[in-house]
Amino acid sequence: MADFNVNHITSKQGQQGTVLAGVTTVSSTGSMRIPSGPKENRGGRGRMVFGGGYDYPSPYTELATMDFVEISTLGNAVDFGDFTLGRYAFNMGSSSTRGLFAAGGYPGRPNTGAPEIDYITFQSGGGASDFGSLRFLPTFKAAGFGNGVRGVFAGGYDGNSPYSSFRTTQYVTIATTGDSSFFGELSVGSRGCMSVADRTRGCVSMNIGSNPSTVAINTIEYFTTATTGNSQDFGDLVVARDEANGVSSSTTRGLFYSGNPGPGPARNTIDYITIQTKGNAINFGDMTTVGNNGGASHGSNLTRSVNHSNDAGNTVEYVTITTLGNTQDFGDLTFSRITYGGVDNSNGSIA
């Protein structure tokens, strides 16, 4: 083998280097790593962004603040920037580069869900930009999921008594900007929905039936994300809840955290499902924070699931998805808040 010593090579125009084709080997006293994949992904994966929410107690000021953590590294959150407007928002899916936050309430429109959709670029920081609007029912506490290409928004309820629950599901294409399109419907109106997803399915926990009923239900339904159409039955949660308290997924498992069983004290149960295998959920472990209520922020890096409960102050917890067990301390948010959303760039729905 001949030696190949290079300091600098360009074309005749001096604009680009030589292309090495065929079988090429490198022998070096140092190290060399060839970049691969889309250049926007080379900053790394496994970042989670917490967004919005409101202060507690009264006057319940809606917040625009976003924090982020690197899921593989325990520690406290760092400021990411702000939403385009302060609100309590819920996610609408993510890709390896973008995360979407949709709907929620905000000052001046306290009883109507915000139609605005914001998006963030995970590796840039600097806050959110306007994406478009929800064309159908900008509701509170809908389920948001995706497959890395589409972001989907399912169910939820309005803020006017008797707080009607909705069946409508709508979607956007994450890589573009624009308003949502109609996707399909859940079997019944459902408020406080939460969802897990892999690259083909989105599974929604149906946490309460259509109003005026206030009976918690344990039904899980699923959509095939790449198509449009109505949901189908998946199975049941271990514990019926008014609202789940966070969700996370790997390429195979989906976790449903805690929630309010209503009536009665809040539960700390974590359930899990195998997303591609229909059937009932299985007990995973418990959250170690107490008084867990509905509404939380959550994310995963396929190995580790990170979650913050409404009633946990600024504490963030985690579990290892492939094992069973209780949550452990991860770190703290920049400050305490409740009823907000979270997105990440490496969950089980993202290629």
N, C-alpha and C positions, 0 to 999 in steps of 0.2 A: 504494500500500500504506500502510495506516494504522500509526502507531506504537503499540506495545503495551508500556507500561512497568509492570512489576510488582515490588513489594517482597515482598508476602505476601498470599496468597489462601487462604481455607478455606471449607468449607461453613458453613451456618447453625449447625451444632452445633460448629464449630471443630475437627473431628477429621480432616478430609482436604482436600486441595487440589482445584482445578478439574481436570477431565479434558479434555485437548485432543484433539478428534476430527477426522477428516478430514485434509486436507493442511495441515500446519503447518510454517512455516519460522521460522528464528531468525536475527536479525542482531545481533551483539554485538561490542563492542570487546575482550571477553575470549574465553573459549572455553567450550564446553558439550558434554558427552558424556552421552548418554542411556544409563543402565544397561540391559543386555539379558541374557537368559538367566536360569537359576535363580540366586537370590541367593547360594546356597552356593558357586557357581562364580566369583563376582566377585572373589575374592582372587587369581585368576590360576591358570594351569595350567603344567605342566612341572616339578613337584616330584617328586623320587625319595627314597624312604626305604629305607635299609639296616637290616636287623634281625637280631638274634640272633647265632649262631655260637658259637665257643669259642676260648679262649686256646690258644696253641701256644708251646712244647712242653708236656709233662706238667706238671700233672695234667689238662690239657684241660678247664678249668672252663667250663661252659655259661654263656652271657651273655644278659642281658635287654636290653642297650643297643640303642637305635636312633639312627641319624644321618640327616640329610637334606641334600640339595644342591638348588639351583635349576639345572636342566640347561643352561639357556641361558647361564649365567654361570660361567666357570671360577673355581675356588677350592676351599677346604677345606670339609669337611662340618661341620655344626653339630648338637649334641645335640637329639634329637626327644622323648625320653622312654624308657620301658621297656615290654617285654612284660609280660603278666600272670605269666609265669614264665620263668626263664632256660632257653634251649634253642637248639639249632641248628634253624632252621625254614626252610621254603620257601614261596614265595608260592602263592596260590590264586586269582589274578585280582584285578582292581581296576576301579573306576568312576572318574568324574571327582571323586568326593568321598571314597570309601572304598577302602582296600586291605586285603586279607586275607592272613594268614600262617597256615599249617596244618601240624600234625604236627611232627616232629623229636624229638630225644632230650633228656633232662634228668635232673638228679640224682635218685637213688632209683628210676629206671626206665631203667637204662642200655642194656638190650637190647630195649626195646620202644618203638615210636614213640608219641609223645604224641598223643592223640586231639583235643586242644583246638584250636580255631580262634580266633584273635584278629583284631580289626579295628582299623584306625586311621582317623581323619578327617584327610585331608591338610592342610587349612588350619588346623587347630586346634593341632596339636602336643600335647604332654602325655602321650604314650604310648598304649598299646593298651587295648582293652576286650574282655571276653569275648563271642564271637559264638555259639558252640555247639560241637559235636563232630563228628568224622568217625565215621560209623556203620559204615563198612566199612574194615577194614585201615588203621589209622593208621601208615603206613609211613615209612621214611626215603627221602629223595631221589626223591620223585615229581615229575612235571611239573605245574606249576600255570599255568593260563591262563584267559582269560575273554573275554567280548564286551561288557563294560561292564554287563551285566545279570546274567549267571551267572558264578560262579567254579567252575572245574573242577580236579580233582585226579586224576592218572592214573598208574598203575603204582607203582614203588618196590619196596623190599625190607624184610624185617625184620632185626633185629639179632642173631639167634640163628643160629649155625652149623648148616647150610650156607648161611645167608643167602638164603633163598628169595625169588625175584622174583615179582611179582604182575601180573596183567592188569587188575585191577579199576579202574574209573573212576567217580568220584562228583562231585556238584555241589551248590551252594547258590545261593540268590538273594542277591546282594550287598547290596541295599537293605534286606533284612530281617535278622533273626537267627534261628538255629535250627540243627538238625543236618542233615547231608548226606543226599542221596538217591542211589540207584543211577542211573548214567548209561549205562554199557556196558562194553566190554572192549577192550583192545589185543589184537593177534593173538597175541602171546606175552608171557610175563612179562618185564619189563624194569626194570632198576635204573639209578639215576643218570640218569633221563630229564630232558630239558629241552624247552622248547616255545616257539614263537612263535605269534602270533595276529593276525588282523584282526577285523572285525566279524561275520564269518560262520564262519571256520574257525580251529581250533586245530591246529597241526602239531607233532607230538612226535617227537623224535629218539630212536630205540630203540638205546641205547648198549651194551647187553649182552644176550645171550640168556638163557633160563631156566637157572638153576643146575642141575646142577653145572658146566655149561659156563662157561668164562671167556673165550670168544672174543669180541672186540669186533666189533660189526656196525655197518653204516652206514645202516640202514633209517630212513626217515621215514614216519610214518603221520599221518593227519589225521582229525579229527572235525568235524561240523557242529554248532557250539556251541548253537544255538537249539533243536535237536532232541535226542533221546536215541538211542543206538545204538552199535554197535561201530565201531572205527576202520577206515579204508581205506588202501590203499597210496598214497603220494605220490611217492616217489622215493628217492634215496640221497644221503648226505653225500659230500663230496669225500674226507674222511679218516675211516676207522672209528675210533671212540673208545669207551673204557669209560664215560667220563662227559664230557659237554660242560662248558665252563667259563663259561657265561653265554650269554644270548640277549637280543635286542632286536628290536622291529619298528616299522615305519611302517605306513601304510595299505596298502602294496603289498609291501614287502620284509621278510623275516625273516632275522636274522643269528645264526649259531651260532659261538660263540667257542671256540677252542682245545680243551683237554681232554687226557685221558690215553689214548694209543692202546693201551697194554697188550698185550704187554710192550714195553719200549723207552722211550726218553726222551719226556718230554711234548712235545706239538706246540704250535706257536703259530699254526696256521692259523685264519683266519676264513672261514667259508663263508656264502653267502647264497642264499635262494630267493625266487621271486616267489610269494606265498602263494596267489593265485587260479589259478596255472598249475602243474599237476602236472608233475613232472620232477625231474631231479637238481640238486643244489646246484652253485654256481659259486664259485671262489675269489674272495674279496673283498680279502684282504691278510693282514697278520700282526699279532699282539700284540707289542709291543716289550719287555714284561717277559719274564723267562726262567723256566724251570722251571714253566710253567703246568700245574696239575693240575686235577682235576675239582672242581666246586663253586664257585660264585661268586655275586655280587650284580650286578644289571643293571637297566637301564631306558632309556627314550627319551622324547623330546618330539616325535616324528615326524621331526625333522630330525637330531638328534644322538643317538647311542647311547652310553651310559655303562656302564662295566664295571669291576669289581674282581676280580682273580684271587686265588686262595688264596695263592699263593706270591709275591705282589707287595708284602709288607709292608702298609703302609697306603696305597699308591699307587692312585689311580683314573685310568683312561684313557678316551678317547673316540674315536669316528670319526664322520664325516658319512655318514649312511645312503645318500644318493642318489649318492655317489661311490664309488670304490674306493680302497683305500690302507691304510696301517698305522695303528695307534693312536697317539695323542698324549697327553701328560700333561694331566690335568684338575685334580688337586689331591689332598688327602689326607683319609682318614678321621680321626676323633678318636683312634683307636688301631687297631693291627693286630689282625685276627681271621681265622678261616677257617671255611668251610662254613656259610654263612648265606644269607639270602634278600634280595630287593629287590622293591619295587613302585613304580609311578609313576601319575600321574593324567592322562597325556596320550599313551599309546601308541596303536598302530594299531587296537586293538580297542575303543577308547573313542570314543563319538560326541561 
